Amino acid sequence: MKWSEVRKLYPNQFVKLKVLSSYIKSGQEFIEDIAVIKPVSDELATKELLQSKGDELVYHTTNENIVLEVRQDVGLRRFDYHENQA
């Protein structure tokens, strides 16, 4: 389903989605095709987002497009004190 269709079916509200297809360009992910899991009340939107896994997300239909910033996970490097003593 296209986002424009979802916006017509669920005006001015949050929806929980499963991303079916997307592409990345210039550090942003552009979502092209989605499946609606369920509409979500404003009160539960944050909770639903935090419980989302993998390719699921919660987004508000007032947004014209679904565009996400791609963030690289930066891990901390472990420093082993004993290994680095001469």
Backbone as CSV, one residue per row, in Angstrom:
resi,resn,N_x,N_y,N_z,CA_x,CA_y,CA_z,C_x,C_y,C_z
1,MET,0.845,-1.169,0.000,0.000,0.000,0.000,0.897,1.240,0.000
2,LYS,0.471,2.253,-0.667,1.216,3.505,-0.714,0.790,4.405,0.434
3,TRP,1.714,5.266,0.882,1.459,6.166,1.999,0.295,7.105,1.703
4,SER,0.156,7.553,0.468,-0.957,8.456,0.118,-2.312,7.786,0.381
5,GLU,-2.400,6.482,0.146,-3.637,5.741,0.418,-3.897,5.656,1.917
6,VAL,-2.846,5.399,2.682,-2.974,5.304,4.142,-3.450,6.642,4.703
7,ARG,-2.899,7.727,4.202,-3.283,9.063,4.672,-4.767,9.339,4.440
8,LYS,-5.317,8.832,3.349,-6.750,9.011,3.067,-7.614,8.144,3.976
9,LEU,-7.157,6.914,4.231,-7.922,5.991,5.068,-7.880,6.343,6.559
10,TYR,-6.744,6.900,7.005,-6.547,7.210,8.435,-6.113,8.666,8.600
11,PRO,-6.974,9.610,8.291,-6.565,11.025,8.356,-6.253,11.491,9.779
12,ASN,-5.176,12.280,9.886,-4.806,12.953,11.126,-4.684,12.024,12.335
13,GLN,-3.977,10.905,12.155,-3.761,9.995,13.283,-2.484,9.181,13.073
14,PHE,-2.045,8.558,14.154,-0.889,7.667,14.088,-1.331,6.306,13.563
15,VAL,-0.439,5.665,12.824,-0.664,4.289,12.389,0.621,3.503,12.589
16,LYS,0.465,2.242,12.958,1.613,1.352,13.068,1.745,0.640,11.731
17,LEU,2.967,0.635,11.178,3.209,0.151,9.828,4.292,-0.908,9.790
18,LYS,4.250,-1.715,8.752,5.344,-2.617,8.426,5.875,-2.155,7.080
19,VAL,7.173,-1.875,7.013,7.796,-1.409,5.775,8.017,-2.604,4.858
20,LEU,7.481,-2.508,3.639,7.634,-3.581,2.663,8.731,-3.278,1.655
21,SER,8.896,-1.994,1.314,9.999,-1.623,0.430,10.409,-0.182,0.689
22,SER,11.718,0.058,0.541,12.266,1.391,0.766,13.606,1.487,0.043
23,TYR,14.134,2.698,-0.029,15.478,2.891,-0.575,16.183,3.974,0.229
24,ILE,17.497,3.944,0.217,18.296,4.910,0.966,19.025,5.815,-0.015
25,LYS,18.942,7.117,0.269,19.607,8.111,-0.566,20.046,9.254,0.337
26,SER,21.311,9.620,0.247,21.858,10.762,1.004,21.565,10.675,2.497
27,GLY,21.733,9.501,3.075,21.559,9.338,4.517,20.117,9.335,4.988
28,GLN,19.172,9.190,4.051,17.761,9.130,4.417,17.135,7.892,3.801
29,GLU,16.206,7.280,4.542,15.463,6.138,4.030,14.088,6.608,3.586
30,PHE,13.769,6.373,2.344,12.487,6.753,1.769,11.627,5.499,1.677
31,ILE,10.490,5.516,2.375,9.607,4.365,2.426,8.653,4.427,1.229
32,GLU,8.601,3.348,0.460,7.768,3.325,-0.743,6.482,2.516,-0.571
33,ASP,6.576,1.349,0.048,5.424,0.466,0.154,5.318,-0.031,1.589
34,ILE,4.098,-0.019,2.119,3.885,-0.387,3.523,2.635,-1.242,3.665
35,ALA,2.529,-1.888,4.824,1.312,-2.584,5.229,0.899,-1.980,6.568
36,VAL,-0.349,-1.608,6.684,-0.850,-1.046,7.943,-1.109,-2.187,8.907
37,ILE,-0.531,-2.069,10.088,-0.778,-3.058,11.140,-2.039,-2.664,11.904
38,LYS,-2.085,-1.379,12.333,-3.277,-0.889,13.031,-3.169,0.614,13.251
39,PRO,-4.306,1.290,13.391,-4.270,2.685,13.817,-3.895,2.733,15.298
40,VAL,-3.276,3.824,15.721,-2.806,3.948,17.099,-3.274,5.287,17.658
41,SER,-3.788,5.274,18.867,-4.223,6.521,19.507,-3.008,7.378,19.856
42,ASP,-3.220,8.683,19.965,-2.137,9.596,20.333,-1.496,9.190,21.654
43,GLU,-2.324,8.739,22.589,-1.833,8.376,23.920,-0.905,7.160,23.894
44,LEU,-1.110,6.267,22.945,-0.329,5.027,22.901,0.771,5.032,21.840
45,ALA,0.911,6.109,21.093,1.855,6.139,19.973,3.292,5.879,20.411
46,THR,3.749,6.536,21.465,5.127,6.344,21.921,5.346,4.913,22.394
47,LYS,4.409,4.381,23.143,4.520,3.001,23.634,4.589,2.022,22.461
48,GLU,3.739,2.212,21.471,3.736,1.337,20.293,5.047,1.445,19.525
49,LEU,5.575,2.657,19.407,6.841,2.849,18.705,7.971,2.119,19.425
50,LEU,8.024,2.240,20.737,9.071,1.583,21.514,8.972,0.059,21.443
51,GLN,7.776,-0.461,21.232,7.579,-1.910,21.128,7.769,-2.421,19.703
52,SER,7.921,-1.511,18.753,8.091,-1.904,17.345,9.442,-2.575,17.156
53,LYS,9.467,-3.552,16.253,10.697,-4.296,16.005,11.001,-4.315,14.516
54,GLY,12.277,-4.292,14.194,12.716,-4.461,12.815,12.142,-3.445,11.856
55,ASP,11.293,-3.909,10.971,10.754,-3.057,9.926,9.402,-2.443,10.273
56,GLU,9.068,-2.375,11.550,7.829,-1.746,12.003,8.122,-0.331,12.480
57,LEU,7.147,0.557,12.280,7.279,1.906,12.803,5.908,2.503,13.024
58,VAL,5.869,3.583,13.782,4.644,4.334,14.028,4.856,5.717,13.438
59,TYR,3.900,6.147,12.619,4.051,7.424,11.903,2.711,8.119,11.846
60,HIS,2.725,9.446,11.809,1.490,10.233,11.787,1.124,10.587,10.359
61,THR,-0.147,10.484,10.036,-0.596,10.693,8.666,-0.622,12.155,8.219
62,THR,-0.328,13.085,9.100,-0.199,14.471,8.642,1.093,14.671,7.861
63,ASN,2.038,13.742,7.999,3.283,13.808,7.228,3.011,13.407,5.779
64,GLU,3.497,14.213,4.851,3.247,13.974,3.433,3.967,12.734,2.907
65,ASN,5.164,12.485,3.421,5.965,11.330,3.010,6.568,10.684,4.242
66,ILE,6.997,9.450,4.098,7.729,8.785,5.174,9.199,8.805,4.796
67,VAL,9.946,9.656,5.487,11.384,9.771,5.261,12.051,9.691,6.626
68,LEU,12.966,8.750,6.781,13.651,8.529,8.053,15.128,8.844,7.910
69,GLU,15.712,9.418,8.943,17.154,9.650,8.969,17.844,8.328,9.287
70,VAL,18.837,7.980,8.513,19.595,6.753,8.754,20.743,7.098,9.685
71,ARG,20.773,6.421,10.817,21.840,6.658,11.791,22.710,5.423,11.875
72,GLN,23.999,5.644,11.875,24.938,4.540,12.039,25.112,4.289,13.535
73,ASP,25.017,3.039,13.936,25.272,2.700,15.337,26.766,2.811,15.591
74,VAL,27.108,3.636,16.552,28.508,3.809,16.912,28.722,3.088,18.232
75,GLY,29.508,2.030,18.175,29.762,1.253,19.381,30.992,1.772,20.111
76,LEU,31.037,1.506,21.374,32.202,1.884,22.161,33.237,0.780,22.052
77,ARG,34.476,1.187,21.917,35.549,0.197,21.858,36.025,-0.065,23.271
78,ARG,36.201,-1.305,23.564,36.636,-1.695,24.902,38.147,-1.569,24.991
79,PHE,38.603,-0.938,26.038,40.034,-0.794,26.261,40.422,-1.763,27.370
80,ASP,41.279,-2.712,27.052,41.740,-3.685,28.030,43.074,-3.192,28.604
81,TYR,43.050,-2.755,29.824,44.208,-2.167,30.476,45.390,-3.137,30.477
82,HIS,45.150,-4.400,30.749,46.221,-5.385,30.878,46.881,-5.687,29.537
83,GLU,46.117,-5.671,28.439,46.680,-5.944,27.127,47.625,-4.836,26.663
84,ASN,47.389,-3.623,27.121,48.130,-2.483,26.600,49.283,-2.019,27.511
85,GLN,49.636,-2.834,28.466,50.785,-2.501,29.302,52.026,-3.138,28.697
86,ALA,53.091,-2.380,28.672,54.335,-2.897,28.072,55.246,-3.454,29.127
